[in-house]
Each structure stands twice: as structure tokens, then as C-alpha cells.
Amino acid sequence: MGIADKSLYKDRIVDKQVEQYLRTFGAVCVEGPKWCGKTWTSSVHCNSEFLVGDPSNNFQNRQLAELTPSTVLQGETPRLIDEWQEVPPIWDAVRYMVDRRGKKSQFVLTGSSTPQRKGILHSGAGRIGKIRMRTMSLYESGDSSGVVSLQDLCEGKLTPVQTGEVNLQDLIYYVVRGGWPGNIGIPVSDAQLLPQSYIEAIIEDDIYRADHVKYDSQKLWLLLRSLARNETTMATNSRLVKDIKETDDREIDRDTVAQYLDVFSRLFLIEDQQAFSSNIRSSVRIKQASKRHLCDPALACALLNASPERLLGDLNTFGFMFEAMCERDLRIYAESFEAKLFHYHDYNDNEIDAVIELPSGQWCAFEIKVGANQIEGAAQELIKIKEAIKKEKDGVPPSVLCVICGMSNAAYQRPDGVFVVPITALKD
């Protein structure tokens, strides 16, 4: 593959961050799940490239990189080094070259896994800036109109607008299809083939290539299916062990679960949603369990064999998958303006699906619902939690309350101050 034809490129939200980091660092590392578009995006920002995983001539590029890593760095800058983790010494070679040249915008590395450090890798701090890339949000895939900016919303600004009717079958399709660029526009009947292939590739090849350790593939499958069953829940490792025993009638110990979760994390296959914990000194006791997430809800659907037809008949399961899709999008949008995504759950069992913390320290609370008939209950719950926090000593309540809805036909602010925004109208 040559340098990307920019006229064919579909813009990604992360593009601005790549440009910013290139102005700031000597090298940039764009990392994230495989097939999410890292190479395509990085290529747009580069003037030459070296693809470590190119199979041409019996993987000649990889052999060259293993023999003399510094030679692959020669070329017009910024220079793309794709899938650097296949030859880990490339990292130190890039760091050394950045120091030697003393210039910004020299290299863009891409990686779909993080090698285990064994004393050979310098952190790259100050030389190599890391950027996390994810699968496409609905705005990036063209399935959100983008008439509402999340950044403006978090500042309490929203112009009421009719956004049009949303079809439940379309929402199900977006979830099952996922956000992989290669799956955009695929017919609904074929939408699950790519996520299924993705999981098979992870189990059969990528995990071994990441560690060169032969893991028990059956236990890997068991754990992945358990993660799918527990998508968007706060299931602990012990709960995953119990779930596998109860559902699959198989034994797996907690140490194995912890080890496999670490591998999944380094492959960017999972990305948990941390609990909100501010330093506002509130006396509200907050549970610290994270919400479980696979990197894209389509993987959970594929692991559960949850076809569009089955999800249409099981709206409870679809609710979890829809929430996961919304939280994926909220994370992508929020990070574009240096905000962070969390969730909230206190010891009074008050829950908020998504919390966005702004760089200023202010935070915004979001409930996520599929149907418009759920908006009223969600809004009342947000108001109740806000009032409870206000009564606490040193408690700082959320500055914005919002219900993210699947099937609302308008974006507006209710008389009680709660915003309502369809996920198909949201952007960064």
C-alpha cells in the first residue's frame, strides 16, 4: 500500500490530535484495536512509509527491521512505521533518531498491541507522544448528523433542533455492524462477518504474536463470551469466574482471568470505563468498580451470536449494547476536547451511565436510553442524584444533566433543565 490518497480519505476525529502531536513531539504513536483505521489515518499525515507487516518477498520488511532497525527510519518525514510492535527494537531506534535530529514531526508509529516490557524499551517520554484511536463513532461513519456538539453541550449550550425520526432497526444495525471502516456500508445480512473474523484472528493469531506464549484458546473464548454477557456491567474478575461456571459449566481460576484480561488490554480488545472519582472532597462514597467494555459493541454481539433479528426480540440485551455504543462515541467525542469519560455508582446505589469530566474539573452527567418513553424517568433520576450531591458537605454536583436517547426526534432542553439529545445527532 502506498501513501494514502487524501481525496478518498474519510476524516477521523483523531486527525486534529495527530496534527497537534506532530507539532509537539518528534514522533507520534497511534495505537488501538486492529482494523480501526490506524494505518489509513496515519498515512494521510505522512510523506513516506515502511510497513513492517508487509508479506512481500517472504516478509522482507520485517527481516530488514530486525537486522538493522535504524535503516527503516530513512525517508521523507513524517515517516510512517506501521505495526512497529512486530519488531520492538524499532521503538528505541525511533527515540534515538528523534534525539539525534532534534526536530518535531519525524515519525508516526502505529501499533495494535503493546509488547511486554522486558527492560529493552525506553518509555519514549518527551519524544514519542501516544494517541489512542478507536473504531468509528456514528458521526465519523456518517450515521450521525452532528448537529449537536458534545463540547458545546458540556458547556450548557444547545440550540433546540428537530433531528428526524430514528428507526429501531437502524440503531440495531449500527450496533451489530460496529465502527470498523471496512464494515461501513455492508448489508445488514453480512454485518457480523467482520466482527466474527476479528475475534477469530485475535484468538488464533494475534494473542500468540503479542507474547509468543501459547494460551488455552478454549479458555480465551470462554472469557470473551463472559465479557460479552457482562458488557457495560461492573462485573469483577470473581464475577467473571462465576459467570463462566454458571453459563458454560467450565472452570477457570481468577489468576488465569487476570492474566488473559491483561493480554486483551494490551491488544486494545477491551477498554473499561473507570468509576468517577473527583478530588472535590465530597462525603459521598463512590464505588470504584469499572464498567466492562469490549472495544466495540459489535464484538459482544458476535460473541453472543446476537443477530439483528435476535436483538429485535430481546430489547433488554439490545439496551446494554446500545449503551456500549453510546459510551464508545462519548469517549471519542470527549477526548477530542481533552475531557474524560467515567461512570458513577455510589453506595446508595445511585448510578449515572456516563460522566464526562472537563479539564476545568466540572463534570456532566449522562443517562442513556433507547426509547423516548424512558426520557422522563431518566431525567428524574439525574435530578435526584444532583440534589442528593448538593446536600452533601463539600459535594459538587454535575454542571450539566443530559439524556442521550436512541429514538428521540429532537434535541432540546426540558423545563427542568435536563437536555435531551439523540445519539444520531451528536458529534465532538
C-alpha positions in Angstrom: 0.0 0.0 0.0 1.3 3.4 -0.9 0.8 6.8 0.7 -3.0 7.3 1.1 -4.9 9.2 -1.5 -6.3 12.0 0.6 -9.2 12.6 -1.8 -10.6 9.2 -0.8 -10.0 9.6 2.9 -12.9 9.8 5.4 -11.9 12.3 8.1 -11.5 11.0 11.6 -11.9 12.9 14.8 -8.4 11.9 15.9 -6.9 13.7 12.9 -6.7 17.0 14.8 -4.9 15.3 17.7 -2.4 13.7 15.3 -1.6 17.1 13.8 -1.2 18.6 17.3 1.1 15.9 18.5 3.2 16.1 15.4 3.7 19.8 16.1 4.7 18.9 19.7 6.7 15.7 19.5 9.5 14.2 17.4 7.4 11.1 16.9 3.8 10.0 17.5 2.5 6.6 18.2 -1.1 5.9 17.1 -2.3 2.8 18.9 -5.6 1.0 19.1 -7.5 -2.2 18.0 -6.6 -3.7 14.7 -8.7 -2.7 11.7 -9.9 0.6 13.3 -8.1 2.7 10.6 -4.8 3.5 12.2 -2.7 2.9 9.1 -5.0 4.8 6.8 -5.2 7.7 9.2 -1.5 7.8 9.9 -0.7 7.5 6.2 -2.6 10.7 5.5 -0.3 12.6 7.8 2.9 11.2 6.4 5.1 11.6 3.3 6.8 8.2 3.3 6.1 4.8 4.9 7.5 1.5 6.0 5.1 -1.4 6.6 6.7 -3.9 8.9 3.9 -6.5 8.3 4.1 -6.4 4.5 4.2 -10.0 3.4 6.0 -9.3 0.2 9.2 -11.2 -0.6 8.7 -13.5 2.4 8.2 -10.6 4.9 11.4 -8.9 3.7 10.5 -5.7 5.6 10.3 -7.4 8.9 13.6 -9.1 8.3 15.2 -5.8 7.4 13.8 -4.2 10.6 15.1 -7.0 12.8 18.6 -6.8 11.3 19.1 -3.0 11.3 16.1 -1.1 12.8 17.7 2.3 12.1 17.6 1.7 8.3 13.8 1.6 8.2 13.7 5.2 9.5 15.3 6.7 6.4 12.8 8.5 4.2 10.9 11.7 3.8 9.3 12.9 7.0 6.9 12.5 8.7 7.6 8.8 8.0 5.1 6.1 8.9 6.3 2.9 10.6 3.3 0.6 10.6 2.8 -2.1 13.2 6.1 -1.3 15.0 5.4 -3.8 17.8 6.3 -6.6 15.3 9.9 -5.6 15.8 10.1 -3.9 19.3 13.6 -2.5 18.9 12.1 -0.1 16.4 10.8 1.9 19.4 14.3 2.6 20.8 15.6 3.3 17.3 12.9 6.0 16.8 13.6 7.5 20.2 17.3 7.7 19.4 16.8 9.2 16.0 14.4 11.8 17.4 17.1 12.8 19.9 19.8 12.9 17.2 17.8 15.0 14.8 16.3 17.3 17.4 13.3 18.1 15.2 9.5 17.7 15.5 7.2 15.7 13.2 9.7 13.0 12.3 7.8 9.7 12.6 4.3 8.2 13.1 4.2 4.7 14.5 1.1 2.6 14.6 0.5 -0.4 16.9 -2.3 -2.8 17.5 -0.7 -4.3 20.6 1.6 -3.2 23.4 4.6 -5.5 23.8 5.5 -6.7 27.3 8.4 -4.6 28.5 11.5 -6.7 29.4 14.0 -3.9 30.1 14.7 -3.1 26.4 12.2 -0.3 25.8 12.7 3.2 26.8 9.4 4.9 27.7 9.9 7.5 25.0 8.6 10.2 27.3 9.1 13.6 25.8 10.0 12.2 22.4 7.1 9.9 21.4 3.5 11.1 22.1 0.9 8.4 22.4 -2.6 8.7 20.9 -5.4 6.2 21.4 -7.5 5.5 18.3 -10.8 3.6 18.4 -13.4 2.3 15.9 -15.6 4.9 14.2 -18.2 6.8 16.0 -21.6 7.3 14.4 -20.5 10.8 13.4 -17.4 9.5 11.7 -19.3 6.8 9.8 -21.9 9.3 8.6 -24.7 7.9 10.7 -25.0 11.0 13.0 -25.9 14.3 11.6 -23.6 16.1 14.0 -26.0 19.0 14.6 -25.2 18.9 18.3 -21.6 19.4 19.6 -20.8 17.5 22.8 -18.3 20.2 23.7 -21.0 22.9 23.5 -23.4 20.6 25.3 -20.9 20.2 28.2 -20.8 24.0 28.4 -24.5 24.1 28.7 -25.1 25.4 25.2 -27.8 23.8 22.9 -29.9 25.3 20.2 -33.2 23.2 20.0 -33.5 21.4 16.7 -35.6 18.8 15.1 -33.4 15.8 14.3 -35.9 13.5 12.5 -37.3 10.1 13.3 -34.9 7.3 14.1 -35.7 3.7 13.2 -35.0 1.0 15.8 -33.8 -1.4 13.1 -31.2 1.2 12.1 -29.9 1.5 15.7 -29.6 -2.3 15.9 -27.7 -2.3 12.6 -25.2 0.3 13.9 -24.5 -1.8 17.0 -24.1 -5.1 15.1 -22.1 -3.6 12.3 -19.7 -1.8 14.7 -17.4 1.1 13.8 -14.8 -0.6 11.7 -14.1 1.4 8.5 -14.1 -1.8 6.4 -17.6 -2.6 7.6 -19.3 0.7 6.8 -22.0 0.3 4.1 -22.0 -3.5 4.4 -25.6 -5.0 4.1 -27.2 -5.9 7.4 -27.2 -9.6 6.4 -23.3 -9.6 6.3 -22.6 -7.1 9.0 -21.5 -9.7 11.6 -18.9 -11.4 9.4 -16.1 -8.9 10.1 -16.6 -8.8 13.9 -16.6 -12.6 13.9 -13.4 -12.7 11.8 -11.9 -10.2 14.1 -12.4 -12.4 17.1 -11.1 -15.5 15.3 -7.9 -13.6 14.3 -7.3 -12.4 17.8 -7.7 -15.9 19.3 -5.9 -17.8 16.5 -3.0 -15.5 15.8 -2.7 -12.0 17.4 -2.5 -13.2 21.0 0.4 -15.5 20.3 2.2 -12.9 18.2 1.8 -10.4 21.1 3.5 -12.6 23.7 4.8 -15.7 21.9 3.0 -17.7 24.5 0.6 -20.5 23.7 -2.6 -19.7 25.7 -5.5 -22.0 26.1 -7.8 -21.0 23.2 -10.9 -22.6 24.7 -10.4 -20.5 27.9 -9.9 -17.4 25.9 -13.2 -18.0 24.2 -14.9 -18.6 27.5 -13.6 -15.4 28.9 -14.5 -13.4 25.9 -18.1 -14.7 25.9 -18.3 -13.9 29.6 -17.1 -10.3 28.9 -19.8 -10.1 26.2 -22.5 -11.3 28.6 -21.3 -8.6 31.1 -20.9 -5.8 28.6 -21.5 -2.4 30.3 -21.8 -4.0 33.7 -19.4 -3.7 36.7 -18.6 -7.4 36.8 -15.5 -8.2 38.9 -13.0 -10.8 38.0 -14.6 -13.1 40.5 -18.0 -12.5 38.9 -16.5 -13.5 35.5 -15.2 -16.7 37.0 -18.6 -17.4 38.5 -20.4 -16.5 35.2 -18.3 -18.9 33.2 -19.0 -21.7 35.7 -22.8 -21.0 35.7 -23.2 -20.4 32.0 -20.6 -22.6 30.3 -20.2 -25.2 33.1 -16.4 -24.8 32.9 -13.8 -24.0 35.5 -11.3 -21.1 35.2 -9.4 -19.5 38.1 -9.0 -15.9 38.9 -5.3 -15.8 38.1 -6.0 -17.0 34.6 -8.7 -14.5 34.2 -6.4 -11.7 35.3 -3.6 -12.9 33.0 -5.9 -13.1 30.0 -7.5 -9.7 30.7 -4.1 -8.2 30.7 -3.4 -9.7 27.2 -6.8 -8.4 26.0 -6.0 -5.0 27.3 -2.6 -4.9 25.6 -4.3 -5.9 22.3 -6.7 -3.0 22.8 -9.5 -5.5 22.7 -11.1 -4.2 26.0 -11.3 -0.7 27.4 -13.1 -0.5 30.7 -14.9 2.7 31.8 -13.4 3.8 35.1 -15.5 5.0 38.1 -15.8 8.7 38.6 -13.6 9.9 41.4 -13.0 13.6 41.7 -10.9 15.3 44.4 -13.9 17.5 45.4 -13.7 16.0 49.0 -17.4 15.1 48.8 -18.6 12.7 51.6 -20.5 10.7 49.0 -18.9 7.3 49.0 -18.3 6.2 45.4 -17.9 2.6 44.3 -14.6 2.1 42.4 -15.6 -0.8 40.1 -15.1 -0.2 36.4 -17.7 -0.9 33.7 -16.7 -3.7 31.4 -16.4 -2.9 27.7 -15.1 -4.7 24.6 -13.5 -2.2 22.2 -16.7 -2.2 20.1 -20.2 -3.5 20.9 -20.2 -5.4 17.6 -17.8 -7.8 19.2 -20.1 -8.5 22.1 -22.9 -9.1 19.6 -20.8 -11.5 17.6 -19.7 -13.4 20.7 -23.3 -13.8 21.8 -24.5 -14.6 18.3 -26.8 -11.7 18.7 -28.1 -11.1 15.2 -30.3 -8.1 14.4 -33.3 -10.4 14.5 -32.4 -11.7 17.9 -31.8 -8.3 19.3 -35.1 -7.0 18.0 -36.7 -9.8 20.0 -34.5 -9.1 23.1 -34.6 -5.4 23.7 -33.1 -5.8 27.2 -29.9 -7.2 25.7 -30.0 -4.6 23.0 -30.2 -1.9 25.7 -26.8 -2.9 27.0 -25.3 -3.0 23.6 -26.8 0.4 22.7 -25.4 1.9 25.9 -22.0 0.5 25.0 -22.2 2.1 21.5 -23.1 5.5 23.0 -20.3 5.3 25.6 -17.8 4.5 22.8 -19.0 7.6 20.9 -19.0 9.8 24.1 -15.4 8.7 24.8 -14.3 9.6 21.3 -16.0 12.9 21.3 -14.9 13.9 24.8 -11.3 13.1 24.3 -11.2 15.5 21.3 -11.5 18.4 23.7 -9.4 16.8 26.5 -12.3 15.6 28.6 -12.5 12.1 30.1 -15.3 9.5 30.3 -16.3 7.8 33.5 -19.4 6.3 35.2 -20.9 7.0 38.6 -22.1 4.5 41.2 -22.3 5.3 44.9 -23.1 3.2 47.9 -26.7 4.3 47.9 -26.9 2.6 44.5 -27.4 5.8 42.7 -26.0 5.3 39.2 -25.1 7.5 36.2 -24.4 5.8 33.0 -21.7 8.2 31.8 -19.8 11.1 33.4 -17.7 13.5 31.4 -15.1 15.4 33.4 -13.9 18.6 31.7 -10.3 19.9 32.0 -11.7 22.6 34.3 -12.9 20.0 36.8 -16.5 20.5 36.1 -18.5 17.3 35.3 -21.5 16.4 33.3 -24.0 13.5 33.9 -25.5 11.4 31.1 -28.2 8.8 31.2 -28.5 6.6 28.1 -31.9 5.2 26.9 -33.1 3.6 23.7 -36.7 4.8 23.7 -38.3 8.2 24.1 -40.7 6.8 26.6 -37.7 6.4 29.0 -36.6 10.0 28.9 -38.9 11.2 31.8 -37.6 8.5 34.2 -34.0 9.1 33.3 -34.3 12.9 33.7 -35.9 12.5 37.1 -33.1 10.1 38.2 -30.5 12.6 37.2 -32.2 15.4 39.1 -32.5 13.3 42.2 -28.8 12.4 42.2 -27.8 16.0 41.6 -29.9 17.2 44.5 -28.5 14.5 46.8 -24.9 15.6 46.0 -25.8 19.2 46.6 -26.9 18.3 50.1 -23.6 16.6 50.9 -20.8 18.6 52.6 -18.3 19.7 50.0 -20.4 18.0 47.4 -20.0 19.4 43.9 -23.0 18.5 41.6 -22.8 18.0 37.9 -23.0 21.2 35.8 -25.0 19.6 33.0 -27.6 16.9 33.0 -28.4 15.1 29.8 -30.3 12.1 28.5 -28.8 10.5 25.4 -31.6 8.8 23.5 -31.9 6.4 20.6 -35.3 7.2 19.3 -35.9 10.9 20.1 -36.7 13.1 17.1 -35.3 16.3 18.6 -32.5 17.8 20.6 -33.8 20.2 23.3 -33.7 21.3 26.9 -36.6 20.4 29.2 -38.2 22.9 31.5 -36.4 21.2 34.4 -33.1 22.0 32.8 -32.2 18.4 31.6 -31.0 18.2 28.0 -32.2 15.5 25.6 -30.1 14.6 22.6 -30.3 11.7 20.1 -27.1 9.8 19.7 -27.6 10.2 15.9 -27.4 14.0 16.2 -24.2 14.1 18.3 -20.6 14.9 17.4 -17.4 16.1 19.1 
